Amino acid sequence: MTEAYSQVAWDQLDAMEASDPHRYADTLDLIEDIVDEPGGARATADVLTTPHGVFFKNFVPDRYPLAVFWSNHPAQGPRIEAGFPHDANRS
């Protein structure tokens, strides 16, 4: 099984926990949903296709434009790649 978080995601979450515990808690709630029910999270995600693969983006509820970017590998499950503000109206 692959690691559930990239190093980028770990670093971002550590910084968020130190600077804004409420935003951190809201982000972890979304991450738990992604890890527990990736199919449901995928149904509401934006899909990003890159040269490195397919990634999904879900916005943290009530925290727009904060989004969690993640990937899902059938044999290994979801992996949280990053979490940062992302304006849905900009590329």
N, CA, C and O atoms as a Tinker XYZ file with bonds, in Angstrom:
   364  protein
     1  N      0.844000   -1.185000    0.000000    73     2
     2  CA     0.000000    0.000000    0.000000    64     1     3
     3  C      0.881000    1.238000    0.000000    63     2     4     5
     4  O      1.890000    1.297000    0.703000    81     3
     5  N      0.497000    2.207000   -0.781000    73     3     6
     6  CA     1.246000    3.455000   -0.868000    64     5     7
     7  C      0.948000    4.340000    0.344000    63     6     8     9
     8  O     -0.059000    4.151000    1.026000    81     7
     9  N      1.820000    5.293000    0.601000    73     7    10
    10  CA     1.578000    6.251000    1.669000    64     9    11
    11  C      0.304000    7.029000    1.368000    63    10    12    13
    12  O      0.034000    7.350000    0.210000    81    11
    13  N     -0.468000    7.330000    2.377000    73    11    14
    14  CA    -1.734000    8.020000    2.182000    64    13    15
    15  C     -1.551000    9.518000    1.935000    63    14    16    17
    16  O     -2.484000   10.187000    1.491000    81    15
    17  N     -0.360000   10.052000    2.218000    73    15    18
    18  CA    -0.076000   11.478000    2.053000    64    17    19
    19  C      1.274000   11.665000    1.370000    63    18    20    21
    20  O      2.234000   10.950000    1.660000    81    19
    21  N      1.337000   12.630000    0.465000    73    19    22
    22  CA     2.632000   13.007000   -0.096000    64    21    23
    23  C      3.370000   13.855000    0.936000    63    22    24    25
    24  O      2.762000   14.345000    1.887000    81    23
    25  N      4.658000   14.025000    0.752000    73    23    26
    26  CA     5.426000   14.881000    1.659000    64    25    27
    27  C      4.932000   16.319000    1.589000    63    26    28    29
    28  O      4.896000   17.016000    2.603000    81    27
    29  N      4.555000   16.760000    0.406000    73    27    30
    30  CA     4.004000   18.118000    0.242000    64    29    31
    31  C      2.765000   18.274000    1.115000    63    30    32    33
    32  O      2.625000   19.265000    1.832000    81    31
    33  N      1.869000   17.295000    1.055000    73    31    34
    34  CA     0.639000   17.365000    1.852000    64    33    35
    35  C      0.954000   17.373000    3.351000    63    34    36    37
    36  O      0.372000   18.156000    4.100000    81    35
    37  N      1.869000   16.509000    3.788000    73    35    38
    38  CA     2.258000   16.490000    5.215000    64    37    39
    39  C      2.739000   17.858000    5.656000    63    38    40    41
    40  O      2.311000   18.371000    6.690000    81    39
    41  N      3.634000   18.454000    4.867000    73    39    42
    42  CA     4.196000   19.759000    5.221000    64    41    43
    43  C      3.115000   20.834000    5.274000    63    42    44    45
    44  O      3.100000   21.668000    6.179000    81    43
    45  N      2.211000   20.806000    4.295000    73    43    46
    46  CA     1.134000   21.791000    4.281000    64    45    47
    47  C      0.204000   21.618000    5.477000    63    46    48    49
    48  O     -0.201000   22.602000    6.098000    81    47
    49  N     -0.130000   20.392000    5.798000    73    47    50
    50  CA    -1.013000   20.144000    6.936000    64    49    51
    51  C     -0.360000   20.533000    8.257000    63    50    52    53
    52  O     -1.026000   21.072000    9.141000    81    51
    53  N      0.928000   20.267000    8.400000    73    51    54
    54  CA     1.645000   20.682000    9.612000    64    53    55
    55  C      1.613000   22.197000    9.767000    63    54    56    57
    56  O      1.358000   22.704000   10.859000    81    55
    57  N      1.869000   22.921000    8.682000    73    55    58
    58  CA     1.855000   24.387000    8.727000    64    57    59
    59  C      0.446000   24.903000    9.030000    63    58    60    61
    60  O      0.283000   25.861000    9.785000    81    59
    61  N     -0.561000   24.275000    8.446000    73    59    62
    62  CA    -1.939000   24.686000    8.670000    64    61    63
    63  C     -2.358000   24.444000   10.117000    63    62    64    65
    64  O     -3.035000   25.276000   10.723000    81    63
    65  N     -1.957000   23.314000   10.660000    73    63    66
    66  CA    -2.303000   23.005000   12.054000    64    65    67
    67  C     -1.736000   24.066000   12.993000    63    66    68    69
    68  O     -2.397000   24.471000   13.949000    81    67
    69  N     -0.516000   24.514000   12.722000    73    67    70
    70  CA     0.137000   25.507000   13.574000    64    69    71
    71  C     -0.483000   26.898000   13.410000    63    70    72    73
    72  O     -0.547000   27.664000   14.372000    81    71
    73  N     -0.934000   27.225000   12.207000    73    71    74
    74  CA    -1.397000   28.590000   11.952000    64    73    75
    75  C     -2.908000   28.774000   12.087000    63    74    76    77
    76  O     -3.357000   29.867000   12.430000    81    75
    77  N     -3.696000   27.744000   11.829000    73    75    78
    78  CA    -5.163000   27.883000   11.846000    64    77    79
    79  C     -5.802000   26.530000   12.158000    63    78    80    81
    80  O     -6.190000   25.798000   11.247000    81    79
    81  N     -5.912000   26.197000   13.452000    73    79    82
    82  CA    -6.431000   24.888000   13.840000    64    81    83
    83  C     -7.844000   24.594000   13.324000    63    82    84    85
    84  O     -8.165000   23.436000   13.060000    81    83
    85  N     -8.683000   25.603000   13.178000    73    83    86
    86  CA   -10.045000   25.382000   12.691000    64    85    87
    87  C    -10.038000   25.004000   11.208000    63    86    88    89
    88  O    -10.755000   24.093000   10.792000    81    87
    89  N     -9.237000   25.698000   10.428000    73    87    90
    90  CA    -9.112000   25.365000    9.007000    64    89    91
    91  C     -8.503000   23.965000    8.862000    63    90    92    93
    92  O     -8.916000   23.188000    8.001000    81    91
    93  N     -7.536000   23.659000    9.697000    73    91    94
    94  CA    -6.912000   22.332000    9.716000    64    93    95
    95  C     -7.957000   21.250000    9.995000    63    94    96    97
    96  O     -7.992000   20.230000    9.306000    81    95
    97  N     -8.800000   21.465000   10.994000    73    95    98
    98  CA    -9.819000   20.478000   11.359000    64    97    99
    99  C    -10.815000   20.281000   10.214000    63    98   100   101
   100  O    -11.206000   19.152000    9.918000    81    99
   101  N    -11.223000   21.374000    9.572000    73    99   102
   102  CA   -12.152000   21.265000    8.444000    64   101   103
   103  C    -11.515000   20.509000    7.281000    63   102   104   105
   104  O    -12.180000   19.720000    6.609000    81   103
   105  N    -10.240000   20.749000    7.051000    73   103   106
   106  CA    -9.530000   20.063000    5.976000    64   105   107
   107  C     -9.402000   18.571000    6.284000    63   106   108   109
   108  O     -9.574000   17.736000    5.396000    81   107
   109  N     -9.104000   18.236000    7.532000    73   107   110
   110  CA    -9.009000   16.821000    7.922000    64   109   111
   111  C    -10.352000   16.107000    7.781000    63   110   112   113
   112  O    -10.390000   14.928000    7.428000    81   111
   113  N    -11.450000   16.806000    8.052000    73   111   114
   114  CA   -12.771000   16.196000    7.853000    64   113   115
   115  C    -12.954000   15.784000    6.397000    63   114   116   117
   116  O    -13.429000   14.684000    6.116000    81   115
   117  N    -12.575000   16.671000    5.467000    73   115   118
   118  CA   -12.684000   16.334000    4.049000    64   117   119
   119  C    -11.748000   15.183000    3.692000    63   118   120   121
   120  O    -12.137000   14.269000    2.965000    81   119
   121  N    -10.529000   15.222000    4.194000    73   119   122
   122  CA    -9.566000   14.157000    3.907000    64   121   123
   123  C    -10.097000   12.806000    4.402000    63   122   124   125
   124  O     -9.964000   11.797000    3.710000    81   123
   125  N    -10.691000   12.787000    5.587000    73   123   126
   126  CA   -11.282000   11.542000    6.096000    64   125   127
   127  C    -12.360000   11.029000    5.156000    63   126   128   129
   128  O    -12.450000    9.828000    4.900000    81   127
   129  N    -13.185000   11.948000    4.637000    73   127   130
   130  CA   -14.223000   11.544000    3.680000    64   129   131
   131  C    -13.607000   10.951000    2.417000    63   130   132   133
   132  O    -14.090000    9.947000    1.894000    81   131
   133  N    -12.545000   11.574000    1.935000    73   131   134
   134  CA   -11.867000   11.089000    0.718000    64   133   135
   135  C    -11.299000    9.693000    0.955000    63   134   136   137
   136  O    -11.478000    8.800000    0.127000    81   135
   137  N    -10.624000    9.503000    2.071000    73   135   138
   138  CA    -9.983000    8.220000    2.360000    64   137   139
   139  C    -11.026000    7.134000    2.638000    63   138   140   141
   140  O    -10.868000    5.992000    2.206000    81   139
   141  N    -12.091000    7.494000    3.360000    73   139   142
   142  CA   -13.116000    6.509000    3.707000    64   141   143
   143  C    -14.022000    6.158000    2.528000    63   142   144   145
   144  O    -14.434000    5.006000    2.391000    81   143
   145  N    -14.336000    7.126000    1.685000    73   143   146
   146  CA   -15.273000    6.924000    0.570000    64   145   147
   147  C    -14.750000    7.603000   -0.693000    63   146   148   149
   148  O    -15.334000    8.588000   -1.145000    81   147
   149  N    -13.664000    7.095000   -1.268000    73   147   150
   150  CA   -13.105000    7.761000   -2.446000    64   149   151
   151  C    -14.080000    7.834000   -3.624000    63   150   152   153
   152  O    -14.024000    8.780000   -4.411000    81   151
   153  N    -14.964000    6.855000   -3.753000    73   151   154
   154  CA   -15.940000    6.896000   -4.841000    64   153   155
   155  C    -16.885000    8.081000   -4.712000    63   154   156   157
   156  O    -17.175000    8.767000   -5.692000    81   155
   157  N    -17.359000    8.314000   -3.503000    73   155   158
   158  CA   -18.235000    9.456000   -3.256000    64   157   159
   159  C    -17.509000   10.772000   -3.438000    63   158   160   161
   160  O    -18.058000   11.717000   -4.004000    81   159
   161  N    -16.280000   10.840000   -2.961000    73   159   162
   162  CA   -15.493000   12.062000   -3.119000    64   161   163
   163  C    -15.189000   12.322000   -4.589000    63   162   164   165
   164  O    -15.203000   13.463000   -5.050000    81   163
   165  N    -14.921000   11.262000   -5.302000    73   163   166
   166  CA   -14.624000   11.397000   -6.734000    64   165   167
   167  C    -15.833000   11.922000   -7.502000    63   166   168   169
   168  O    -15.680000   12.677000   -8.462000    81   167
   169  N    -17.032000   11.525000   -7.085000    73   167   170
   170  CA   -18.249000   11.961000   -7.768000    64   169   171
   171  C    -18.459000   13.466000   -7.687000    63   170   172   173
   172  O    -19.109000   14.047000   -8.555000    81   171
   173  N    -17.918000   14.101000   -6.659000    73   171   174
   174  CA   -18.092000   15.545000   -6.491000    64   173   175
   175  C    -16.821000   16.329000   -6.803000    63   174   176   177
   176  O    -16.789000   17.548000   -6.629000    81   175
   177  N    -15.792000   15.656000   -7.254000    73   175   178
   178  CA   -14.495000   16.290000   -7.500000    64   177   179
   179  C    -14.387000   16.838000   -8.918000    63   178   180   181
   180  O    -15.045000   16.368000   -9.846000    81   179
   181  N    -13.528000   17.852000   -9.051000    73   179   182
   182  CA   -13.065000   18.267000  -10.369000    64   181   183
   183  C    -11.941000   17.320000  -10.746000    63   182   184   185
   184  O    -11.156000   16.920000   -9.886000    81   183
   185  N    -11.851000   16.956000  -12.011000    73   183   186
   186  CA   -10.824000   16.028000  -12.483000    64   185   187
   187  C     -9.771000   16.808000  -13.248000    63   186   188   189
   188  O    -10.087000   17.602000  -14.134000    81   187
   189  N     -8.519000   16.570000  -12.896000    73   187   190
   190  CA    -7.389000   17.216000  -13.555000    64   189   191
   191  C     -6.517000   16.143000  -14.182000    63   190   192   193
   192  O     -6.040000   15.246000  -13.488000    81   191
   193  N     -6.307000   16.225000  -15.475000    73   191   194
   194  CA    -5.440000   15.267000  -16.161000    64   193   195
   195  C     -4.122000   15.961000  -16.454000    63   194   196   197
   196  O     -4.089000   17.021000  -17.078000    81   195
   197  N     -3.038000   15.351000  -15.996000    73   195   198
   198  CA    -1.702000   15.929000  -16.176000    64   197   199
   199  C     -0.789000   14.864000  -16.779000    63   198   200   201
   200  O     -1.174000   13.699000  -16.870000    81   199
   201  N      0.413000   15.253000  -17.190000    73   199   202
   202  CA     1.361000   14.248000  -17.669000    64   201   203
   203  C      1.737000   13.223000  -16.593000    63   202   204   205
   204  O      2.247000   12.147000  -16.906000    81   203
   205  N      1.479000   13.566000  -15.312000    73   203   206
   206  CA     1.812000   12.673000  -14.196000    64   205   207
   207  C      0.635000   11.821000  -13.758000    63   206   208   209
   208  O      0.758000   11.034000  -12.819000    81   207
   209  N     -0.500000   11.965000  -14.420000    73   207   210
   210  CA    -1.661000   11.158000  -14.090000    64   209   211
   211  C     -2.910000   11.985000  -13.868000    63   210   212   213
   212  O     -2.946000   13.186000  -14.133000    81   211
   213  N     -3.930000   11.308000  -13.375000    73   211   214
   214  CA    -5.212000   11.943000  -13.096000    64   213   215
   215  C     -5.267000   12.294000  -11.615000    63   214   216   217
   216  O     -4.940000   11.480000  -10.751000    81   215
   217  N     -5.687000   13.519000  -11.347000    73   215   218
   218  CA    -5.818000   13.992000   -9.972000    64   217   219
   219  C     -7.221000   14.549000   -9.782000    63   218   220   221
   220  O     -7.879000   14.963000  -10.737000    81   219
   221  N     -7.661000   14.550000   -8.540000    73   219   222
   222  CA    -8.980000   15.045000   -8.192000    64   221   223
   223  C     -8.833000   16.233000   -7.254000    63   222   224   225
   224  O     -7.885000   16.322000   -6.474000    81   223
   225  N     -9.808000   17.154000   -7.354000    73   223   226
   226  CA    -9.795000   18.347000   -6.503000    64   225   227
   227  C    -11.162000   18.486000   -5.863000    63   226   228   229
   228  O    -12.175000   18.587000   -6.556000    81   227
   229  N    -11.187000   18.492000   -4.536000    73   227   230
   230  CA   -12.407000   18.741000   -3.775000    64   229   231
   231  C    -12.187000   19.975000   -2.908000    63   230   232   233
   232  O    -11.160000   20.110000   -2.242000    81   231
   233  N    -13.153000   20.857000   -2.929000    73   231   234
   234  CA   -13.064000   22.038000   -2.072000    64   233   235
   235  C    -13.470000   21.685000   -0.650000    63   234   236   237
   236  O    -14.387000   20.893000   -0.431000    81   235
   237  N    -12.780000   22.280000    0.311000    73   235   238
   238  CA   -13.109000   22.092000    1.720000    64   237   239
   239  C    -14.408000   22.863000    1.982000    63   238   240   241
   240  O    -14.464000   24.065000    1.720000    81   239
   241  N    -15.453000   22.198000    2.493000    73   239   242
   242  CA   -16.723000   22.885000    2.731000    64   241   243
   243  C    -16.560000   24.126000    3.614000    63   242   244   245
   244  O    -15.889000   24.097000    4.646000    81   243
   245  N    -17.182000   25.191000    3.182000    73   243   246
   246  CA   -17.181000   26.480000    3.900000    64   245   247
   247  C    -15.792000   27.112000    3.981000    63   246   248   249
   248  O    -15.582000   28.030000    4.774000    81   247
   249  N    -14.843000   26.637000    3.177000    73   247   250
   250  CA   -13.478000   27.175000    3.205000    64   249   251
   251  C    -12.977000   27.543000    1.802000    63   250   252   253
   252  O    -11.769000   27.619000    1.577000    81   251
   253  N    -13.895000   27.770000    0.864000    73   251   254
   254  CA   -13.478000   28.126000   -0.495000    64   253   255
   255  C    -12.557000   29.329000   -0.428000    63   254   256   257
   256  O    -12.871000   30.285000    0.281000    81   255
   257  N    -11.451000   29.327000   -1.125000    73   255   258
   258  CA   -11.034000   28.434000   -2.197000    64   257   259
   259  C    -10.087000   27.311000   -1.768000    63   258   260   261
   260  O     -9.361000   26.772000   -2.604000    81   259
   261  N    -10.081000   26.948000   -0.482000    73   259   262
   262  CA    -9.193000   25.872000   -0.032000    64   261   263
   263  C     -9.638000   24.544000   -0.624000    63   262   264   265
   264  O    -10.795000   24.147000   -0.486000    81   263
   265  N     -8.717000   23.867000   -1.278000    73   263   266
   266  CA    -9.030000   22.598000   -1.937000    64   265   267
   267  C     -7.998000   21.546000   -1.566000    63   266   268   269
   268  O     -6.846000   21.854000   -1.261000    81   267
   269  N     -8.441000   20.303000   -1.602000    73   267   270
   270  CA    -7.558000   19.158000   -1.406000    64   269   271
   271  C     -7.404000   18.466000   -2.756000    63   270   272   273
   272  O     -8.388000   18.139000   -3.420000    81   271
   273  N     -6.164000   18.253000   -3.143000    73   271   274
   274  CA    -5.841000   17.543000   -4.380000    64   273   275
   275  C     -5.403000   16.139000   -4.009000    63   274   276   277
   276  O     -4.610000   15.942000   -3.089000    81   275
   277  N     -5.935000   15.156000   -4.746000    73   275   278
   278  CA    -5.638000   13.774000   -4.390000    64   277   279
   279  C     -5.666000   12.898000   -5.634000    63   278   280   281
   280  O     -6.196000   13.272000   -6.681000    81   279
   281  N     -5.082000   11.733000   -5.481000    73   279   282
   282  CA    -5.075000   10.747000   -6.552000    64   281   283
   283  C     -5.660000    9.458000   -6.000000    63   282   284   285
   284  O     -5.748000    9.273000   -4.786000    81   283
   285  N     -6.059000    8.571000   -6.899000    73   283   286
   286  CA    -6.638000    7.306000   -6.452000    64   285   287
   287  C     -6.122000    6.198000   -7.360000    63   286   288   289
   288  O     -6.345000    6.217000   -8.570000    81   287
   289  N     -5.438000    5.243000   -6.769000    73   287   290
   290  CA    -4.898000    4.115000   -7.503000    64   289   291
   291  C     -5.681000    2.874000   -7.090000    63   290   292   293
   292  O     -5.766000    2.569000   -5.900000    81   291
   293  N     -6.254000    2.154000   -8.054000    73   291   294
   294  CA    -7.120000    1.021000   -7.723000    64   293   295
   295  C     -6.511000    0.030000   -6.722000    63   294   296   297
   296  O     -7.205000   -0.446000   -5.824000    81   295
   297  N     -5.248000   -0.273000   -6.872000    73   295   298
   298  CA    -4.630000   -1.271000   -5.994000    64   297   299
   299  C     -4.181000   -0.686000   -4.651000    63   298   300   301
   300  O     -4.035000   -1.421000   -3.674000    81   299
   301  N     -3.963000    0.633000   -4.597000    73   299   302
   302  CA    -3.413000    1.237000   -3.382000    64   301   303
   303  C     -4.356000    2.178000   -2.656000    63   302   304   305
   304  O     -4.136000    2.485000   -1.484000    81   303
   305  N     -5.387000    2.637000   -3.319000    73   303   306
   306  CA    -6.325000    3.549000   -2.676000    64   305   307
   307  C     -5.948000    5.003000   -2.834000    63   306   308   309
   308  O     -5.021000    5.336000   -3.573000    81   307
   309  N     -6.673000    5.882000   -2.133000    73   307   310
   310  CA    -6.448000    7.316000   -2.288000    64   309   311
   311  C     -5.158000    7.778000   -1.625000    63   310   312   313
   312  O     -4.697000    7.212000   -0.633000    81   311
   313  N     -4.597000    8.828000   -2.213000    73   311   314
   314  CA    -3.390000    9.462000   -1.676000    64   313   315
   315  C     -3.601000   10.963000   -1.741000    63   314   316   317
   316  O     -3.905000   11.503000   -2.804000    81   315
   317  N     -3.443000   11.637000   -0.621000    73   315   318
   318  CA    -3.580000   13.088000   -0.555000    64   317   319
   319  C     -2.279000   13.693000   -1.073000    63   318   320   321
   320  O     -1.199000   13.419000   -0.550000    81   319
   321  N     -2.405000   14.525000   -2.115000    73   319   322
   322  CA    -1.219000   15.091000   -2.757000    64   321   323
   323  C     -0.888000   16.484000   -2.244000    63   322   324   325
   324  O      0.282000   16.804000   -2.034000    81   323
   325  N     -1.916000   17.323000   -2.039000    73   323   326
   326  CA    -1.685000   18.704000   -1.606000    64   325   327
   327  C     -2.990000   19.314000   -1.164000    63   326   328   329
   328  O     -4.066000   18.794000   -1.459000    81   327
   329  N     -2.892000   20.415000   -0.458000    73   327   330
   330  CA    -4.066000   21.180000   -0.077000    64   329   331
   331  C     -3.722000   22.647000   -0.026000    63   330   332   333
   332  O     -2.883000   23.063000    0.774000    81   331
   333  N     -4.347000   23.421000   -0.853000    73   331   334
   334  CA    -4.054000   24.844000   -0.872000    64   333   335
   335  C     -5.193000   25.601000   -1.554000    63   334   336   337
   336  O     -6.011000   24.998000   -2.250000    81   335
   337  N     -5.249000   26.929000   -1.355000    73   335   338
   338  CA    -6.294000   27.711000   -2.025000    64   337   339
   339  C     -6.167000   27.581000   -3.542000    63   338   340   341
   340  O     -5.075000   27.686000   -4.100000    81   339
   341  N     -7.293000   27.354000   -4.188000    73   339   342
   342  CA    -7.326000   27.241000   -5.631000    64   341   343
   343  C     -8.631000   27.816000   -6.133000    63   342   344   345
   344  O     -9.704000   27.304000   -5.813000    81   343
   345  N     -8.548000   28.872000   -6.914000    73   343   346
   346  CA    -9.740000   29.527000   -7.463000    64   345   347
   347  C    -10.270000   28.698000   -8.624000    63   346   348   349
   348  O     -9.561000   28.490000   -9.608000    81   347
   349  N    -11.489000   28.229000   -8.524000    73   347   350
   350  CA   -12.080000   27.388000   -9.561000    64   349   351
   351  C    -12.268000   28.150000  -10.874000    63   350   352   353
   352  O    -12.450000   27.531000  -11.923000    81   351
   353  N    -12.228000   29.462000  -10.831000    73   351   354
   354  CA   -12.430000   30.260000  -12.027000    64   353   355
   355  C    -11.135000   30.581000  -12.750000    63   354   356   357
   356  O    -11.149000   31.249000  -13.784000    81   355
   357  N    -10.026000   30.117000  -12.221000    73   355   358
   358  CA    -8.718000   30.358000  -12.842000    64   357   359
   359  C     -8.031000   29.038000  -13.084000    63   358   360   361
   360  O     -8.218000   28.084000  -12.329000    81   359
   361  N     -7.245000   28.981000  -14.121000    73   359   362
   362  CA    -6.500000   27.756000  -14.418000    64   361   363
   363  C     -5.199000   27.726000  -13.674000    63   362   364
   364  O     -4.437000   26.767000  -13.801000    81   363
